[in-house]
Structures are given as structure tokens and as C-alpha cells.
Amino acid sequence: MTVVFTNGCFDIIHRGHLELLRFCKERGDTVIVGLNDDDSIKRLKGDNRPFNSQDDRKFLLESLVFVDKVILFTEDTPYNLIKRLNPDLIVKGGDYNVEDVVGRDLCEVKIFGLVNGHSTTKTIKDISNR
């Protein structure tokens, strides 16, 4: 059984997220998402985030056919979670380089290219400009 791990805030789910999760599912039997809890997002992205609570974000991810398990983590990085889970593969989005991926020393890493026109930052800008 091949276990694929990815992680992130998944604050505003958009097509880029779904394409990344589908990419994960195509590469393994089990997809585990490490989900930043609300406090870690505030530390990483500022007091105005997250827009959606950790419970709502977790529920949305668990509802997707591409996701088998969602685990909240409180640290700024999922290193300890990755170490505990021991996945076969870590997948990150195209805004990362392999050498910057947390856990690259623990297993193989694949980078999924960006989906043009789809990002949380772009979604926030589009909403703000309306």
C-alpha cells in the first residue's frame, strides 16, 4: 500500500487544491492531508486568517473522494507528523522547490505544478476587488 502525504492550510478550497489532491490520489492508495490548525495559520499568515475554521476545513477535505484521512497539526511545519506517519511520498504544489519541502529527508517528494489562475491569494484578491 502506497501512502501519499500532502499538507497545507486549505483555507479557501479552489480548483488548484482539488487538482493537487487528485494528483496525490493517482500516485497512491491512501492520501493523508496534514492540515494546519487555526493557531498555526495565524502565526504563518497573520491575524486575519484563517477565513474558515479548522473544523470546517477538515470537514470539507474529508468529504473529498481524493482524501482518505485528514490530521490537524499545531506546529508551524508538519515534520513531526510526517516522521510519525512515514509516508512513501510527499506531494507539494508548484510554489515549492524539492529542496524547500519539509520532510524531504524522510521520503520521496514530488512537486505538482501550479494550476494557472487558481490560488488562495488570487481568490482573496478577486473577492476584495468586487
N, C-alpha and C positions, 0 to 999 in steps of 0.2 A: 504494500500500500504506500503510495507516494503522498506525503503531506506537504502542502504549499502554504506558506505564511506570507501575509502582507499586513501592513498596519497604516494607521493614519487617524485623522480627526473625523473625516466623513461628515462634516458639519452640514453641508448642503449637498445632498446626493445629486449628481448630474451624470450625463452620459459618459464622460471620461471615467468616472468611478466604475460604472457598470461594465464598460469595455475592459478595464483593468481586472475586475473580478471575473469576468468571463475568460480572459486570458489565463488567469490563475487556474480556473476550473479545467481548462483544456490541457493543463500540464500536470494535473494530479487528481488523486481520488478524493482527497479531503482538503478543503480550503478553510484555513483558520485566519480570522481577522483580529489583529490586536488593535483595540480601539482606545484612543486617548480618553481618559476621564475628563470631566469638566474642569477640574483644577489644573490639570497639566495643560489643557488648551489655553486657559487664561494665562498661565506662565509663558507659553510659547507664542501666543498670538495677541495677547492683550486683554484688558478687562471687558471689551465689547464682545468677546467670543466666549463660548460658542453661542450660536444662534439657537440651536436645538439642544435639548438636554441629552445627557449620556443615555438615559433610559430610552428616549425616543430614537436616538441614532442607533442604539443597539437593536431595538425592535425592528427598525427599517432594514438593517443589514441582515438580521436573522430571517427576514421574510423573503430574501432573495434566493432564487434557485442556485446561484453560483456559490453561496456561502453555506458552509456546514457548521461552523462554530464561531462565536464572537466572544472575545475575552477582553474585559476592560483592564487597563493598566494605569497606574498612578504616576510612574516615573516619567521623566522627560523623554526617555528613549525606551524601546521595548527589549533592550539587550537581555535582561534577566528572564523575561518571558520567553524569548527565543531560545535561550540556553536551556530553560526548563522543558520546552516543547520538543526541541531537537528536530525541526522540520528538515525535509530533504531539499527544499528550495525556498528562497525568499524572492518575492517579486515586488518591485517598486516602480513608480511612474517615471516618465521620461524627464522629469525635472531633477532626477538624481543621476549621479555617476556611480558606478560599481564601487569605486574606492571610498565613497562617502556613505555607503549603506551600512547601518548598524547591524551587526551580526554576520558581516561578510567573512569573518574568520571562523564561523561556525558551520556554514554550509554554502552551497552554490547560490549565486544571485543572478537573476535575470531582470533586465530593465525593459519595461513596457513603454513604447513610445507615447508621446502626448497625443491626445485626440484634439485636433485643431478646433479652436473656438469653444472649448469646454474646459472650464476651470472654476474653482470656487471664487477666486479673485475676480474673474470676469463676470460671474453671476452676480456677485455683490455690487460691482460697478454698474452693471446693467440695471439692477433694481434701484440703485441710488440715483441714476440718471433719469428715471421715469417721473 
